[in-house]
Each structure stands twice: as C-alpha cells, then as structure tokens.
Amino acid sequence: MAPVLNIINANKNFDGTIALDDFSLEVPKNSITGIIGPNGAGKATLFNVITGFLTPDSGKIIYGGRDLNGLSPYRITRLGMVREFGGTVLIVEQKVREVLEVCHHIY
C-alpha cells in the first residue's frame, strides 16, 4: 500500500543554513506519526515545506499520490493537507473533536 505522505530527499537552505538535509519520510495511511527534535532542528521548516508555505530547494513531497511541489497552501489545503499554526489560546470547555472541527472550518 502506498503511503499517504511521502517526503523524498527534501532539502531547504536559508542563506547557507541547512534546515532540511536530504530528509525522507513515509507516513502510512491510517497512522499517527510524530516529529520530535530540539529547537532549530527543522521541524517547522518541514511542516512549511509540506504545506506549501515554503518551497523545497530539492526533493519531492507526495500526498495522496500527488506531487505537492509548486502548489500554493490554498491548493494543498483543498487536497486535505491542513496546517495549524501554534497558538496560546486554551479552549478548556471543548472536547478535542470539537476543537478539530473548528480548525477544519477555519481552513
């Protein structure tokens, strides 16, 4: 079975600073995958590349069998890949599902 998300040799460089260095990852369908690492490890850059907020210098981002390189964040969202920017607002009275539904409607 093909992975739902396939990142193949992604590279991103900011004026000589390497943020992603030949990064590859396959995310199987119906799985939960986490990305962990220290500050400055490239996690945010990775998510920005996956969701079209940044373009990789090289490599491929394949989602649902479709190459995402060059697509705008809007188009990627329409394909089902949604980015949530971190914030400090706490929604105490809502269940996780309700919060996710609100986020879905925002994007």
Disulfide bonds with the S-S distance in Angstrom:
none
